Amino acid sequence: MRSEDAVLAAAVAQNYTVLATDGGHDLNSQSSASWSLDASGNVNMALLEDFAYVALGDAATIGKQIATSFYGLAPRYSYWNGCSTGGRQGLMLAQRYPTAYDGIMAAAPAINWASFLVAEFWPQFVMNQLNAFPPTCVSDAITAAAIKACDDIDGVLDGVISAPDLCDFDPFTTVDTRVNCSGVSVRISKKDAEVANSAWEGFRSSEGSFLWYGLDKGTPLSMGASSLASTVCSTPFNCTGSPFAISSDWIRRFVLQDPSFDLTTLDHKALDRVFSLSKERYNDIISTDNPDLSAFKQAGGKMITWHGLSDTLIFPKGTEQYYKRVEEKDPSVRDFYRFFKAPGVHHCSGGVGPVPVDPLSQVVDWVENGVVPETVDALAADGRRRNLCQYPLVSVYKGGDVKDAASYRCEEGY
């Protein structure tokens, strides 16, 4: 059984009728090679639109029709549950198909697709420009130093930076520190620190202006295929960059329309242009940054978004920015849509921090019973339990067992 089938089976075991869509393309593939470009080398816009939104509306309509035909009754309620691209799809449904689902759980959503996919290449670009490719052991040492410096912001030493925005750790303080890399002593260089600093600060233009957010401090920088400053090394002194596959695929195929383009040849102004072209051509098609959720609200929809603050792929600040924009447009946003930060959690799952246990059930309870989710129950691998607070509140330790959620309260700040 495939892992995605197991997820569906779990929902069936809870008596749901379940549907899923691959958007018309290869399931779980990180390459668009089979469909992105037509025989003339042009972007296959029909298939991109299918992936972006068309398949979502079709799946909802067809799925309900099949369920109605089989059971003789229309579904009383329907829900969407997704993370990453699935989170983006949840927001796309709320924006384009506001009556398709009564409740939506959209975790770690790839909201600003056309922007952040180019921004994901930024750490690799910086390494190329510096001709410096830190081995994972060095990146991990810098991350560990940041966590050590900022772990106690929330009053609890648990290996988690709960408030990355309050962490003023300077990676350049690690320069000249020696790191044990599989028995080899390696010195952290100024360029190594610059790579980490750039990954945290985020994408900047050739003129120094802000283009997109960076990773939160405490996030693993080099964690194989699922991180942004990853390298591949034959020895700690002989490494090359290892870009995130979906990001490089997007730049080559959809923006440059050249599958064989050597991304290491991009200069800063060229990367600026790639970013601009990506937004100009595709933002209206695939990004889900429209803050107007009024139709979803009027339909009675309810939605929860949570995002791990140690997400190695999708920048949490992009999700926070979107939620702020929704709130600016509708100050009563919390009546139907709530956002929760999950400190120390990686992309959709994993990490040192407590991971949401069953947020979909809270969406269901909100829709069907009017139980408003003030917090989200979360559990860490070591048994620590925490109630994640609705944004902008934070979880503050009040004394007692640090592993017990009852030892914390949601407050306005630390």
C-alpha positions as CSV (number, residue, x, y, z in Angstrom):
1,M,0.0,0.0,0.0
2,R,1.3,3.4,-0.9
3,S,1.7,6.0,1.9
4,E,-1.0,8.2,0.4
5,D,-3.4,5.3,0.3
6,A,-2.8,4.6,4.0
7,V,-3.8,8.2,4.8
8,L,-7.0,7.7,2.8
9,A,-7.7,4.4,4.5
10,A,-7.4,6.1,7.9
11,A,-10.1,8.5,6.9
12,V,-12.3,5.7,5.6
13,A,-11.8,4.0,9.0
14,Q,-13.5,7.0,10.5
15,N,-16.5,6.5,8.3
16,Y,-15.7,9.2,5.8
17,T,-16.3,8.7,2.1
18,V,-12.9,9.8,0.7
19,L,-11.7,11.3,-2.6
20,A,-8.3,12.5,-3.7
21,T,-6.9,14.0,-6.9
22,D,-3.5,14.0,-8.4
23,G,-4.3,17.1,-10.4
24,G,-4.1,15.2,-13.6
25,H,-0.4,14.5,-13.3
26,D,2.1,12.0,-11.8
27,L,1.3,11.5,-8.2
28,N,4.0,12.7,-5.8
29,S,6.5,13.4,-8.5
30,Q,8.9,16.4,-7.9
31,S,9.4,16.8,-11.7
32,S,6.9,18.2,-14.2
33,A,8.9,16.7,-17.1
34,S,6.0,14.6,-18.4
35,W,3.6,17.5,-18.8
36,S,5.0,21.1,-18.3
37,L,6.1,21.8,-21.8
38,D,4.5,20.9,-25.1
39,A,6.3,19.7,-28.2
40,S,7.1,23.3,-29.2
41,G,8.7,24.0,-25.8
42,N,5.8,26.2,-24.6
43,V,4.3,25.9,-21.2
44,N,1.2,23.6,-21.4
45,M,-1.1,26.1,-19.7
46,A,-4.2,23.8,-19.8
47,L,-2.4,21.2,-17.8
48,L,-0.9,23.8,-15.4
49,E,-4.4,25.2,-14.8
50,D,-5.6,21.7,-14.2
51,F,-3.0,21.2,-11.5
52,A,-3.5,24.7,-10.1
53,Y,-7.3,24.7,-9.7
54,V,-9.5,23.0,-12.3
55,A,-9.0,19.5,-10.9
56,L,-9.9,20.7,-7.4
57,G,-13.4,21.9,-8.5
58,D,-13.9,18.8,-10.6
59,A,-12.9,16.5,-7.9
60,A,-15.3,18.0,-5.4
61,T,-18.2,17.9,-7.9
62,I,-17.5,14.4,-9.2
63,G,-16.8,13.0,-5.7
64,K,-20.1,14.2,-4.3
65,Q,-22.0,12.9,-7.3
66,I,-20.5,9.5,-6.9
67,A,-21.2,9.4,-3.2
68,T,-24.8,10.5,-3.8
69,S,-25.3,7.9,-6.5
70,F,-23.8,5.1,-4.3
71,Y,-25.6,6.0,-1.0
72,G,-28.8,7.5,-2.4
73,L,-28.2,10.6,-0.2
74,A,-26.1,13.7,-0.8
75,P,-23.2,14.2,1.7
76,R,-24.4,16.3,4.7
77,Y,-21.0,17.8,5.2
78,S,-17.7,17.7,3.3
79,Y,-14.2,18.5,4.3
80,W,-10.8,19.1,2.8
81,N,-7.6,18.1,4.5
82,G,-4.2,18.8,3.0
83,C,-0.7,20.0,3.7
84,S,1.9,21.8,1.5
85,T,0.5,21.6,-2.0
86,G,-2.6,20.2,-0.3
87,G,-2.6,23.3,1.9
88,R,-2.4,25.5,-1.2
89,Q,-5.3,23.5,-2.7
90,G,-7.4,24.1,0.4
91,L,-6.9,27.8,0.1
92,M,-7.6,27.7,-3.6
93,L,-10.9,25.9,-2.8
94,A,-11.8,28.6,-0.3
95,Q,-11.1,31.3,-2.9
96,R,-12.3,29.8,-6.2
97,Y,-14.8,27.2,-5.0
98,P,-16.1,28.6,-1.7
99,T,-19.1,26.3,-1.5
100,A,-17.2,23.1,-2.4
101,Y,-16.4,22.2,1.3
102,D,-17.9,23.1,4.6
103,G,-14.5,22.9,6.4
104,I,-10.9,23.1,5.3
105,M,-7.7,22.1,7.1
106,A,-4.9,23.8,5.1
107,A,-1.5,23.1,6.8
108,A,1.9,24.6,5.8
109,P,0.2,25.9,2.7
110,A,2.2,26.7,-0.5
111,I,0.3,30.0,-0.7
112,N,2.6,32.3,-2.7
113,W,3.6,29.6,-5.2
114,A,5.0,31.9,-7.9
115,S,7.1,33.8,-5.4
116,F,8.4,31.3,-2.9
117,L,9.4,28.6,-5.4
118,V,12.0,31.0,-6.9
119,A,12.9,32.3,-3.4
120,E,13.6,28.7,-2.4
121,F,16.6,28.8,-4.7
122,W,18.1,31.8,-2.9
123,P,20.4,29.8,-0.5
124,Q,21.8,27.8,-3.4
125,F,22.3,31.0,-5.4
126,V,24.3,32.6,-2.5
127,M,26.5,29.5,-2.3
128,N,27.1,29.6,-6.0
129,Q,28.1,33.3,-5.8
130,L,30.4,32.7,-2.8
131,N,31.7,29.5,-4.2
132,A,31.2,28.1,-0.7
133,F,29.1,25.0,0.0
134,P,29.0,24.2,3.7
135,P,28.8,20.5,4.6
136,T,25.7,19.5,6.6
137,C,27.8,19.2,9.8
138,V,28.7,22.9,9.5
139,S,25.2,24.0,8.8
140,D,23.9,21.9,11.7
141,A,26.5,23.4,14.0
142,I,25.3,27.0,13.1
143,T,21.7,26.0,13.6
144,A,22.5,24.4,16.9
145,A,24.3,27.6,18.1
146,A,21.2,29.6,17.2
147,I,18.9,27.2,19.1
148,K,21.2,27.4,22.1
149,A,21.2,31.2,22.1
150,C,17.4,31.6,21.7
151,D,15.9,28.4,23.2
152,D,15.0,30.1,26.5
153,I,13.0,33.0,25.0
154,D,9.8,31.1,26.1
155,G,11.3,30.2,29.5
156,V,11.7,26.5,28.6
157,L,14.8,24.7,27.4
158,D,13.4,22.2,25.0
159,G,15.5,22.6,21.9
160,V,12.9,24.8,20.2
161,I,13.0,28.5,19.3
162,S,9.4,29.4,20.0
163,A,9.8,33.0,18.9
164,P,12.2,33.2,15.9
165,D,11.4,36.9,15.4
166,L,12.8,37.7,18.8
167,C,16.0,35.7,18.2
168,D,18.9,38.0,17.5
169,F,21.6,35.4,17.2
170,D,24.4,36.4,14.9
171,P,25.8,33.4,12.8
172,F,29.0,35.3,12.3
173,T,29.8,34.6,16.0
174,T,30.4,31.0,15.0
175,V,33.2,31.8,12.6
176,D,36.5,30.0,13.4
177,T,34.6,27.4,15.6
178,R,35.8,23.9,14.9
179,V,33.2,21.2,14.0
180,N,33.6,17.5,14.1
181,C,32.5,16.2,10.7
182,S,32.6,12.4,10.9
183,G,35.9,12.5,12.6
184,V,37.3,15.4,10.5
185,S,37.8,18.8,12.2
186,V,36.3,21.5,10.1
187,R,36.5,25.3,10.7
188,I,33.4,27.4,10.2
189,S,34.3,30.1,7.7
190,K,32.8,33.6,7.2
191,K,31.3,32.3,4.0
192,D,29.6,29.5,5.8
193,A,28.0,32.0,8.2
194,E,27.0,34.2,5.3
195,V,25.1,31.3,3.7
196,A,23.2,30.7,6.9
197,N,22.5,34.4,7.4
198,S,21.2,34.8,3.8
199,A,18.9,31.8,4.3
200,W,17.5,33.4,7.4
201,E,17.2,36.9,6.0
202,G,15.5,35.8,2.8
203,F,15.7,36.6,-0.9
204,R,17.1,40.1,-1.7
205,S,17.3,41.8,-5.1
206,S,20.5,42.8,-6.7
207,E,19.9,46.3,-5.3
208,G,19.4,44.9,-1.8
209,S,15.6,45.3,-1.6
210,F,13.3,42.7,0.0
211,L,11.8,40.1,-2.4
212,W,10.8,37.2,-0.2
213,Y,11.1,35.8,3.3
214,G,13.7,33.4,4.6
215,L,13.7,30.4,6.9
216,D,13.1,31.0,10.6
217,K,16.2,30.6,12.8
218,G,16.4,27.1,14.2
219,T,15.3,25.5,11.0
220,P,17.6,22.8,9.5
221,L,19.4,24.3,6.6
222,S,20.8,21.2,5.1
223,M,18.6,18.1,5.5
224,G,18.9,16.2,2.2
225,A,16.3,16.6,-0.5
226,S,13.8,18.5,1.8
227,S,15.8,21.6,2.6
228,L,17.2,24.7,0.9
229,A,20.9,24.9,1.7
230,S,21.6,21.3,1.1
231,T,25.0,20.1,-0.2
232,V,26.4,16.9,-1.5
233,C,29.9,16.1,-0.3
234,S,32.6,13.6,-1.1
235,T,34.5,15.0,1.8
236,P,33.8,17.9,4.2
237,F,36.1,20.0,2.0
238,N,34.6,19.0,-1.4
239,C,30.9,19.8,-1.6
240,T,28.5,21.0,-4.3
241,G,25.0,22.5,-4.0
242,S,21.9,20.4,-4.1
243,P,18.9,22.5,-5.0
244,F,15.3,21.6,-3.9
245,A,14.0,19.7,-7.0
246,I,10.6,21.4,-7.2
247,S,12.1,24.8,-7.1
248,S,14.7,24.2,-9.8
249,D,12.1,22.4,-11.9
250,W,9.8,25.4,-11.7
251,I,12.6,27.8,-12.7
252,R,13.8,25.8,-15.6
253,R,10.6,24.6,-17.1
254,F,7.9,27.2,-16.3
255,V,9.9,30.4,-16.0
256,L,12.9,29.9,-18.4
257,Q,11.2,27.2,-20.5
258,D,14.6,25.5,-20.8
259,P,14.8,22.1,-19.0
260,S,18.6,21.9,-19.5
261,F,19.4,25.4,-18.2
262,D,22.4,25.5,-15.8
263,L,21.1,27.4,-12.8
264,T,24.7,27.9,-11.5
265,T,25.2,30.4,-14.3
266,L,22.5,32.8,-13.1
267,D,23.8,36.2,-11.9
268,H,21.9,38.4,-9.4
269,K,20.0,40.5,-12.0
270,A,19.0,37.4,-13.9
271,L,17.6,35.9,-10.7
272,D,15.7,39.1,-10.1
273,R,14.2,38.7,-13.5
274,V,13.3,35.1,-12.9
275,F,11.4,36.2,-9.8
276,S,9.5,38.9,-11.6
277,L,8.6,36.7,-14.6
278,S,7.3,33.9,-12.3
279,K,5.0,36.3,-10.5
280,E,3.9,38.1,-13.7
281,R,3.0,34.9,-15.6
282,Y,1.7,32.6,-12.9
283,N,0.6,34.4,-9.8
284,D,-3.0,34.7,-10.9
285,I,-3.1,31.0,-12.0
286,I,-1.6,29.1,-9.1
287,S,-0.9,31.3,-6.2
288,T,-3.5,31.5,-3.5
289,D,-2.7,34.9,-1.9
290,N,-6.2,36.4,-2.5
291,P,-7.2,37.8,0.9
292,D,-10.8,38.0,0.0
293,L,-12.5,35.0,1.7
294,S,-15.9,36.7,1.9
295,A,-17.7,34.1,-0.3
296,F,-16.3,31.2,1.8
297,K,-17.4,33.0,5.0
298,Q,-20.9,33.7,3.6
299,A,-21.2,30.0,2.7
300,G,-20.6,29.2,6.4
301,G,-17.2,27.7,5.8
302,K,-14.6,27.2,8.5
303,M,-10.9,26.8,8.1
304,I,-7.8,26.1,10.1
305,T,-4.2,26.7,9.0
306,W,-1.2,25.6,11.0
307,H,2.4,26.1,10.0
308,G,5.6,24.6,11.6
309,L,8.1,27.4,12.4
310,S,11.0,25.0,11.5
311,D,9.5,24.3,8.1
312,T,12.5,23.5,5.8
313,L,10.7,24.3,2.6
314,I,7.8,26.8,2.8
315,F,8.5,30.0,4.6
316,P,6.2,30.4,7.7
317,K,6.4,34.2,7.4
318,G,4.6,34.0,4.0
319,T,1.7,32.2,5.7
320,E,1.7,34.8,8.6
321,Q,1.7,37.6,6.0
322,Y,-1.3,36.1,4.2
323,Y,-3.3,35.8,7.4
324,K,-2.5,39.4,8.3
325,R,-3.8,40.5,4.9
326,V,-7.0,38.5,5.3
327,E,-7.5,40.1,8.7
328,E,-6.9,43.6,7.3
329,K,-9.7,42.9,4.8
330,D,-12.0,41.3,7.3
331,P,-11.2,42.1,11.0
332,S,-13.7,39.4,12.0
333,V,-11.6,36.7,10.3
334,R,-11.4,34.6,13.5
335,D,-15.1,33.9,13.2
336,F,-14.3,31.5,10.4
337,Y,-10.6,31.2,9.9
338,R,-7.8,30.6,12.4
339,F,-4.1,30.3,12.2
340,F,-1.7,28.5,14.5
341,K,2.0,28.5,14.6
342,A,3.8,25.2,15.6
343,P,7.3,26.0,16.9
344,G,10.0,23.4,16.2
345,V,7.9,21.5,13.6
346,H,9.3,20.8,10.2
347,H,7.4,20.7,6.9
348,C,4.0,19.1,7.6
349,S,5.4,16.9,10.4
350,G,8.6,16.0,12.2
351,G,11.0,18.1,14.1
352,V,11.6,18.6,17.8
353,G,8.4,20.6,18.5
354,P,4.9,19.3,19.2
355,V,3.0,18.4,16.0
356,P,-0.8,19.0,15.8
357,V,-2.5,15.7,16.6
358,D,-5.9,15.9,14.8
359,P,-6.7,19.4,13.6
360,L,-9.2,18.1,11.1
361,S,-11.4,16.9,13.9
362,Q,-11.4,20.4,15.3
363,V,-12.5,21.8,11.9
364,V,-15.4,19.2,12.0
365,D,-16.3,20.1,15.5
366,W,-16.3,23.8,14.5
367,V,-18.6,23.2,11.5
368,E,-21.0,20.7,13.0
369,N,-21.1,21.7,16.7
370,G,-20.0,25.3,16.8
371,V,-17.0,24.5,19.0
372,V,-14.5,27.2,18.2
373,P,-10.8,26.1,18.2
374,E,-9.1,28.4,20.7
375,T,-6.1,26.0,20.7
376,V,-4.8,23.0,18.7
377,D,-3.6,20.0,20.6
378,A,0.0,19.1,19.7
379,L,2.3,16.2,20.7
380,A,6.1,15.9,20.4
381,A,8.0,12.7,19.8
382,D,9.3,12.8,23.4
383,G,5.8,13.0,24.9
384,R,5.7,16.8,25.4
385,R,2.2,18.1,24.9
386,R,1.3,21.7,24.1
387,N,-1.8,23.6,23.1
388,L,-0.8,25.7,20.1
389,C,-2.3,29.2,20.4
390,Q,-4.3,31.0,17.8
391,Y,-2.3,33.7,16.1
392,P,-1.1,36.2,17.3
393,L,-1.1,34.7,20.9
394,V,1.9,32.6,22.1
395,S,2.2,29.8,24.5
396,V,3.8,31.0,27.8
397,Y,5.2,28.7,30.5
398,K,3.5,29.3,33.9
399,G,5.3,26.6,36.0
400,G,4.9,22.9,36.6
401,D,5.7,19.9,34.3
402,V,7.2,21.3,31.1
403,K,5.8,18.3,29.2
404,D,2.2,19.1,30.3
405,A,0.1,21.4,28.2
406,A,-1.6,22.6,31.4
407,S,1.7,24.3,32.4
408,Y,1.2,26.9,29.6
409,R,-1.2,29.7,28.8
410,C,-1.9,31.6,25.6
411,E,-0.8,35.2,26.0
412,E,0.0,38.2,23.9
413,G,3.8,37.9,24.3
414,Y,6.7,36.5,26.2
